[in-house]
Amino acid sequence: MMDRREMMLVIGAGPCGLSHAKALNAAGIAYEQVEADDEVGGNWYHGTYRTAHIISSRRTTEFTDFPMPASYPDFPSQQQMGEYYKLYADSFDLRPHIEFRAKVTGVRPRSDQRWDVELATGEQRVYKGVLVCNGHHWDKRFPSYPGEFSGEYIHSKDFKDPKQLEGKRVLVIGGGNSACDVVSEAARVSTSAHLSLRRGYWMTPKTVFGKPSIESPLMGLPIFVQRLMLRGLLRIVVGKYEDYGLPRPDHKIFEKHPTISTEIFHYLKHGRIKPRPNIERFESNTVHFNDGTSDEYDMIVAATGFYLSFPFLPSGLVPMINEQLAALYAGCVLPEYKHLYIIGTQQVRYGIGPLLTPGSRLVAKMIKMQDEMELPIGLVMKESGYKLPETHLVDPIAALRRMRMAGFFLRRLAKKELKLRKRLSPPTRTQWQLGSDPDMQVY
């Protein structure tokens, strides 16, 4: 077993993994990084379709300390995003620390407060700690309906090229960003493009008054003001959703992840996309809807989201709330263990860019502070009255505000830990099985 007990391990070399690796390097924290694929970029390297463009804008996606090239448009393409993350890794000399084609299949806490790590090759290592940056857009969630569909039934994750849709009668299930993107692609090349919605969604154009809508000054206002003004703005710019054949939203703006798409409105008004209600059942290649109507399809694309998964961690180590929300203090740590940081489990309402660099630097500070503590920093947070997250959606403005205050709160945690260590001991459980499967899917 290879001993790296004074080093941190970063799992994954997507945007989160790269940002945290850079922060560790800048803070002088010894680390290694492993990536299951053969290149950096994560989902933008292996998980999106050929003609995809970002939903969030360039300014709300780029790293704050590494702007995208000025030649990039407001909504860069898949190819441009891939090149951007390669450039980031090269510019900060991150590649020498990255071991590619190295799939982690097991991570387990040890009694000495280190971590056992096993790779798909069977190699076992010991690290001081682990940063889990494996992403949350890969473990496909499929809806369940009575009956069986005899045509092609795929998840939006499996959609890689519009050629898959050419000349087919296509039904897309869902109302989020992926659903609107895929059904818009289908509207261009398919025989028919239908969109099944089980409820109403707040759908917003990508641009308003010539600017990306998510860069509006409204986003810096209190949430109740944002809701009030956005409702009025959408009524002016879009009109009534019912005029497009869409159901009215059944929730407040930002209670669910917003859907951002301009093409959906365009193709609805041109008759190239037809809204359908929720599905009642399948029957061969026929889909029956809950309003009593039915239609025949060649392909169904389920754009129905993903499970939050950490397959290499012991089952139950990270408590989950309704499959979408990890019960983590400060969004990344558990009260039972030192130096396990689960990164990126929540979803920012728009681009994650503004949060990545300050968030990564904060984690680096937490790692250094944890080195000075006897108790897990998550336990100190719990005993200090910190609350677990109540939603998987993050308000980026509020999150940035908390990060700016982090230095003050970390100092308070250090003082609190000195008092707590007199009466508490780490409640570490180590009887976890390493259970390594070399064929495990990790992205």
C-alpha positions, 0 to 999 in steps of 0.5 A: 500500500503506497503511503501518501499520508501527508498529502491530499487527494483531489478526485476529478479534473473538471472545473471544481477539481481544477479550481481546488487543485490550483487553490491547494497548490497556491496555499502550499498544501501537498496534493495529488489529483486523479482523473478517470478520463484522459483529459481535463474538463469533466462534463464539458469533455465527456458529458455534453453533446457536440452542438451544446452551448453553455446556459449560463453566460461567459461572465458567470461561468469563467473563473474570476482569476482566469477570464475566458478569451475575449474572442469567446461569445456570450454563450461559448460552445462545447468545443470552446469550453473544453479548450478553456479548461485545458488552457486553465490547467496549462496556465497554472501548471496543474497537469504534472499533479494529475494522473489521468486514466486513474479511476478511484473505486474505493475511499474509506476512513482509517482509525488513524484519521487518514483515508484508504483509497483504492484504484480500479487497478487494485492499487491501494494508497493512504492519504491525509484527506480527500476532496471529492470533485466527481461532479453531479451530472452523470448518474442518470435518473429515469422516470417510471411509467406503466407499460413498456416503450418499444422504440429507442429510450435514452437519457439526455446524457446519452444524447451526443449529436443531433444526428441521433434525432434526424428523421425521427418522431421524438418525445422529450420528457422534462422541462429543465435546461437539458430538455429545452436544449434537446427538444430544440435540437429535435425541432431542427432535424426531427420529423416531430418534436414533442415535449412532455411536462408534468408541471409548469416551469419558469422559463426565461430567455437567454438574453433580455435587451441584448444582454444575457438575462442572468447578468441582469442587475436584478440578480443582486437584489433581495430575492423577493424583489427579484421575483417581483421584477422578473415576473413583470419583465417576463410578462413584457418580454415573453407574455403568458406561458399559456399562449405558448401552450405551456402550463403555468408554473406551480412554484415561485421563481427560484424555488426550483432551478430556473430554465433558461432558453430562447429557442423553446419560445421560438420553436413553439411559436413556429409549431416545430415543438408541441407541448404534451402533458404528463405521461400516463403509460407506454404501449409499444411505440405509443405514449398515452398522456394523462389528458387522454391523448396519445401519439406514436414515437420512434425515440424518447429522451428522458431529460429528467436529471441525475442522482447525487452519487459518490459510488466510491464512498461507503454507502451511507457515509454521506447522509442524503436528504431526498436523493438531491441534497447531501447533509454537509456542513458548509456544503462540504464537510461531515461532523464525523471525519477529518479531511473529507471534503465533498465538493459541488453537491449543490447547484448554483442558480446560474453560472458557478464561475464567481464561486469557484475561486473564492470557494476553493480558497476557502476550502484550502483555508479549512484544510490548514485549520483542520490540521491544527484541530483535534476535532473534525471541523464539521463537528465544530460547526455542528456544535456551534449551531451551524445549519445543514442546507435546506435546498440544493439550490444556491443563491450565488450572491448570498454565497459570496457574501458568506465567503467574504465573512468566512475568515471571521467565522473560521477564527471563531471556530478555532476558538470554539474547537479549543473548548470542545476538545476538552469534552468531545472526541471525534465520533469516527466510524471506521468499520466501512468496507472498501468494496472496490469494483473496477467496472464502477461507473464514475462519470 
